Amino acid sequence: MTFTTFVGYVMGSRGGVLPVPLLLTLVGTALVAAGSATLNMLLERDTDALMHRTRGRPLPTGRLKPSDALWFGLLLTSAGLLLLALLVRPLAALVAFATWASYLFAYTPLKTRTSLSTVVGAFPGALPPVIGWAAARGTLDGGAFVLFAILFLWQIPHFLAIAWIFREDYARGGLPMLPVLDPVGHLTGRQAVANSVALTLVSLVPSVAGMASRAYLWGALALGIFFTGAAVNAAIKRTDAAARSLFLASILYLASLMALLLLTRT
């Protein structure tokens, strides 16, 4: 989250990047992210107790009291929002609050109700670079929404890969993720490919919009082809190994694309 916030801040900066406001933005965003993660684990403690990969967390095991988690999560969130509002820009705090609220009160409750929760969860997941942009400029314009769209589309194949790998655990926890409802994997594979193709197209926009140089265009295209290839491979094979390859490809893709944006920024 803080990495994409950093990218959003740098891309949104006019001229040079001011290090102190940038640092305050990253600290505030990290605090809000930590607060939302704490409160999310509080809300999902019963579900976490049912799944192998999460049942050892402090809340399901009883090592941490729910009341302590509640106050700690609220403290972290409040500190982050106040820091952003008072020492950075109020708009950055507002976007951070929207990220926090949509994650906890839209995405989290929908996880036990519909496979579309992945799409809903992609909304708060795509807002961190917008926080950075708002912190740098104090406004939201086209560039912020381009970064949002890139992060939004990237998350779908990324989380589908995770959901495929842990589909049995998600089923055990009563979470109707798409791979749980689609055990053969045809629909999961099509969604991963479709979103990776859409991502490739949207990732070219920064060059067209004058946010990055022509070198970015060719680099983004090459990365998109690489990521789409991993999605196609996962869709055809529908194995855990192929899903892991897609997951690793998603991490490499995002890190490389963000680095490319920073290096070719105009």
C-alpha positions as a printed NumPy array, in Angstrom:
array([[  0.   ,   0.   ,   0.   ],
       [  2.729,   2.491,   0.92 ],
       [  4.69 ,   1.632,  -2.245],
       [  1.835,   2.575,  -4.563],
       [  1.151,   5.637,  -2.403],
       [  4.78 ,   6.614,  -3.003],
       [  4.298,   6.182,  -6.748],
       [  1.122,   8.254,  -6.665],
       [  2.867,  11.046,  -4.766],
       [  5.844,  11.182,  -7.12 ],
       [  3.662,  11.033, -10.235],
       [  1.39 ,  13.722,  -8.837],
       [  4.217,  16.074,  -7.869],
       [  4.795,  19.098, -10.043],
       [  8.521,  19.544, -10.335],
       [ 10.643,  18.16 ,  -7.531],
       [  9.416,  15.828,  -4.804],
       [  9.352,  17.339,  -1.303],
       [ 10.805,  14.685,   1.036],
       [  9.135,  15.729,   4.317],
       [  5.546,  15.826,   2.97 ],
       [  6.245,  12.561,   1.163],
       [  7.441,  10.908,   4.372],
       [  4.423,  12.199,   6.304],
       [  2.139,  10.88 ,   3.573],
       [  3.701,   7.434,   3.72 ],
       [  3.582,   7.286,   7.526],
       [ -0.044,   8.424,   7.617],
       [ -1.048,   5.939,   4.942],
       [  0.804,   3.111,   6.699],
       [ -1.001,   3.891,   9.964],
       [ -4.407,   3.833,   8.284],
       [ -3.497,   0.586,   6.508],
       [ -2.385,  -0.989,   9.785],
       [ -5.585,   0.159,  11.463],
       [ -7.77 ,  -1.301,   8.726],
       [ -5.866,  -4.603,   8.82 ],
       [ -6.286,  -4.819,  12.593],
       [-10.011,  -4.101,  12.445],
       [-10.461,  -6.468,   9.502],
       [ -8.952,  -9.32 ,  11.524],
       [-11.269,  -8.387,  14.37 ],
       [-14.323,  -8.604,  12.114],
       [-13.151, -11.857,  10.531],
       [-11.885, -13.64 ,  13.648],
       [-14.596, -16.34 ,  13.51 ],
       [-13.942, -17.004,   9.827],
       [-10.186, -16.986,  10.375],
       [-10.607, -19.674,  13.049],
       [-12.004, -22.04 ,  10.384],
       [ -9.147, -21.724,   7.89 ],
       [ -5.772, -23.409,   8.234],
       [ -3.712, -20.435,   7.071],
       [ -5.348, -17.959,   9.473],
       [ -6.4  , -19.945,  12.514],
       [ -3.082, -19.27 ,  14.27 ],
       [ -3.63 , -15.505,  14.34 ],
       [ -3.816, -13.823,  17.78 ],
       [ -7.582, -13.231,  17.767],
       [ -8.764, -16.738,  16.742],
       [ -6.39 , -18.323,  19.258],
       [ -7.466, -15.999,  22.05 ],
       [ -4.002, -14.498,  22.572],
       [ -5.48 , -11.075,  21.916],
       [ -8.758,  -9.752,  23.294],
       [-11.264,  -8.364,  20.745],
       [-11.594,  -5.145,  22.778],
       [ -7.827,  -4.605,  22.65 ],
       [ -7.805,  -5.137,  18.888],
       [-10.706,  -2.698,  18.495],
       [ -9.042,   0.123,  20.39 ],
       [ -5.646,  -0.496,  18.816],
       [ -7.149,  -0.488,  15.316],
       [ -9.079,   2.714,  15.969],
       [ -6.007,   4.364,  17.479],
       [ -3.865,   3.533,  14.461],
       [ -6.543,   4.698,  12.039],
       [ -7.21 ,   7.948,  13.896],
       [ -3.504,   8.755,  14.133],
       [ -3.023,   8.178,  10.409],
       [ -6.057,  10.23 ,   9.368],
       [ -5.155,  13.118,  11.683],
       [ -1.573,  13.136,  10.431],
       [ -2.742,  13.288,   6.811],
       [ -5.409,  15.914,   7.499],
       [ -3.295,  18.25 ,   9.629],
       [  0.221,  17.832,   8.264],
       [ -0.333,  16.845,   4.62 ],
       [ -3.637,  17.695,   2.91 ],
       [ -7.273,  17.169,   3.963],
       [ -8.057,  15.603,   0.572],
       [ -5.444,  12.911,   1.183],
       [ -7.067,  12.146,   4.532],
       [-10.481,  11.973,   2.863],
       [ -9.267,   9.457,   0.282],
       [ -7.546,   7.439,   3.017],
       [-10.792,   7.385,   4.993],
       [-12.68 ,   6.196,   1.899],
       [-10.107,   3.423,   1.523],
       [-10.494,   2.399,   5.167],
       [-14.293,   2.54 ,   5.184],
       [-14.849,   0.712,   1.901],
       [-12.423,  -2.03 ,   2.915],
       [-14.056,  -2.669,   6.291],
       [-17.71 ,  -1.97 ,   5.589],
       [-18.121,  -3.013,   1.945],
       [-15.463,  -5.577,   1.058],
       [-15.155,  -7.414,   4.384],
       [-18.875,  -8.202,   4.905],
       [-19.324,  -9.176,   1.251],
       [-16.58 , -11.812,   1.443],
       [-18.998, -14.276,   3.064],
       [-21.836, -13.418,   0.67 ],
       [-20.645, -13.192,  -2.932],
       [-17.712, -13.882,  -5.211],
       [-18.065, -10.29 ,  -6.418],
       [-16.388,  -9.249,  -3.181],
       [-13.096,  -9.479,  -5.088],
       [-14.267,  -6.728,  -7.424],
       [-15.538,  -4.628,  -4.518],
       [-12.271,  -5.164,  -2.655],
       [-10.329,  -3.935,  -5.659],
       [-11.787,  -0.467,  -5.037],
       [-10.013,   0.243,  -1.724],
       [ -7.006,  -1.667,  -2.998],
       [ -6.658,   0.775,  -5.892],
       [ -6.94 ,   3.961,  -3.806],
       [ -3.428,   4.182,  -2.232],
       [ -1.844,   5.844,  -5.302],
       [ -4.771,   8.268,  -5.267],
       [ -3.892,   9.128,  -1.661],
       [ -0.373,   9.927,  -2.814],
       [ -1.601,  11.99 ,  -5.754],
       [ -3.998,  13.955,  -3.536],
       [ -1.217,  14.561,  -1.03 ],
       [  1.079,  15.928,  -3.711],
       [ -1.399,  18.101,  -5.611],
       [ -4.348,  18.699,  -3.341],
       [ -6.64 ,  17.841,  -6.254],
       [ -7.778,  14.749,  -8.115],
       [ -7.487,  14.831, -11.88 ],
       [ -7.041,  12.427, -14.762],
       [ -3.666,  11.073, -13.717],
       [ -4.998,   9.911, -10.358],
       [ -7.791,   7.977, -12.041],
       [ -5.37 ,   6.358, -14.485],
       [ -3.309,   5.042, -11.574],
       [ -6.507,   3.895,  -9.862],
       [ -7.594,   1.976, -12.98 ],
       [ -4.218,   0.242, -13.3  ],
       [ -4.261,  -0.915,  -9.679],
       [ -7.93 ,  -1.907,  -9.88 ],
       [ -7.488,  -4.178, -12.91 ],
       [ -4.21 ,  -5.623, -11.627],
       [ -5.844,  -6.884,  -8.446],
       [ -8.356,  -9.183, -10.152],
       [ -5.897, -11.738, -11.62 ],
       [ -3.646, -11.26 ,  -8.587],
       [ -6.358, -12.224,  -6.1  ],
       [ -7.858, -14.893,  -8.343],
       [ -4.472, -16.612,  -8.288],
       [ -4.452, -16.481,  -4.478],
       [ -8.051, -17.665,  -4.293],
       [ -7.286, -20.628,  -6.565],
       [ -4.311, -21.708,  -4.47 ],
       [ -6.316, -21.497,  -1.231],
       [ -9.736, -22.448,  -2.638],
       [-10.156, -25.366,  -0.23 ],
       [ -9.339, -23.155,   2.744],
       [-11.752, -20.47 ,   1.544],
       [-14.465, -23.102,   1.166],
       [-13.71 , -24.302,   4.696],
       [-14.193, -20.749,   5.951],
       [-17.467, -20.284,   4.084],
       [-16.066, -17.675,   1.678],
       [-17.627, -18.054,  -1.81 ],
       [-14.61 , -16.914,  -3.789],
       [-14.879, -17.503,  -7.527],
       [-12.578, -20.579,  -7.539],
       [-14.766, -22.088,  -4.787],
       [-17.873, -21.693,  -6.962],
       [-15.959, -22.628, -10.117],
       [-14.002, -25.753,  -9.126],
       [-13.101, -26.637, -12.726],
       [-11.597, -23.179, -13.171],
       [-12.933, -22.157, -16.584],
       [-14.604, -18.939, -15.422],
       [-11.742, -18.105, -13.082],
       [ -9.269, -18.448, -15.934],
       [-11.359, -16.319, -18.306],
       [-11.655, -13.568, -15.69 ],
       [ -7.911, -13.574, -15.079],
       [ -7.148, -13.325, -18.802],
       [ -9.805, -10.696, -19.527],
       [ -8.605,  -8.433, -16.744],
       [ -4.948,  -8.854, -17.643],
       [ -5.729,  -7.859, -21.24 ],
       [ -7.725,  -4.846, -20.037],
       [ -4.873,  -3.971, -17.698],
       [ -2.377,  -4.079, -20.551],
       [ -4.463,  -1.604, -22.544],
       [ -5.049,   0.765, -19.616],
       [ -1.381,   0.61 , -18.606],
       [ -0.481,   2.299, -21.901],
       [ -2.511,   5.415, -21.071],
       [  0.206,   7.213, -19.024],
       [  2.351,   7.5  , -22.148],
       [ -0.566,   8.653, -24.299],
       [ -1.662,  11.141, -21.634],
       [  1.788,  12.663, -21.287],
       [  2.474,  11.278, -17.81 ],
       [  5.396,   9.156, -19.042],
       [  7.704,   9.017, -22.033],
       [  7.491,   6.807, -25.113],
       [  9.961,   4.399, -23.502],
       [  7.287,   3.683, -20.907],
       [  4.825,   2.735, -23.664],
       [  6.991,  -0.077, -24.994],
       [  8.014,  -1.242, -21.544],
       [  4.394,  -1.337, -20.333],
       [  3.366,  -3.259, -23.445],
       [  6.099,  -5.853, -22.89 ],
       [  5.138,  -6.236, -19.235],
       [  1.474,  -6.564, -20.167],
       [  2.23 ,  -9.333, -22.635],
       [  4.27 , -11.107, -19.966],
       [  1.49 , -10.838, -17.379],
       [ -1.218, -11.864, -19.833],
       [  0.889, -14.864, -20.822],
       [  1.002, -15.963, -17.178],
       [ -2.784, -15.541, -16.945],
       [ -3.327, -17.567, -20.13 ],
       [ -1.043, -20.295, -18.798],
       [ -3.018, -20.43 , -15.53 ],
       [ -6.318, -20.485, -17.438],
       [ -5.208, -23.409, -19.604],
       [ -3.507, -25.533, -16.965],
       [ -5.716, -24.666, -13.964],
       [ -3.185, -26.096, -11.501],
       [ -1.823, -24.776,  -8.233],
       [  1.612, -24.457,  -9.797],
       [  0.271, -22.333, -12.648],
       [ -1.663, -20.181, -10.165],
       [  1.497, -19.651,  -8.13 ],
       [  3.321, -18.621, -11.291],
       [  0.548, -16.115, -12.015],
       [  0.764, -14.792,  -8.465],
       [  4.534, -14.319,  -8.717],
       [  4.136, -12.768, -12.166],
       [  1.619, -10.3  , -10.732],
       [  4.091,  -9.154,  -8.074],
       [  6.897,  -8.79 , -10.593],
       [  4.599,  -7.013, -13.032],
       [  3.364,  -4.407, -10.575],
       [  6.803,  -3.658,  -9.154],
       [  8.276,  -3.349, -12.66 ],
       [  5.451,  -1.205, -14.025],
       [  5.569,   1.196, -11.066],
       [  9.364,   1.463, -11.348],
       [  9.008,   2.108, -15.08 ],
       [  6.491,   4.879, -14.38 ],
       [  8.882,   6.561, -11.977],
       [ 11.858,   6.262, -14.325],
       [ 10.043,   7.607, -17.387],
       [  7.95 ,  10.269, -15.627],
       [  7.607,  13.472, -17.637]])
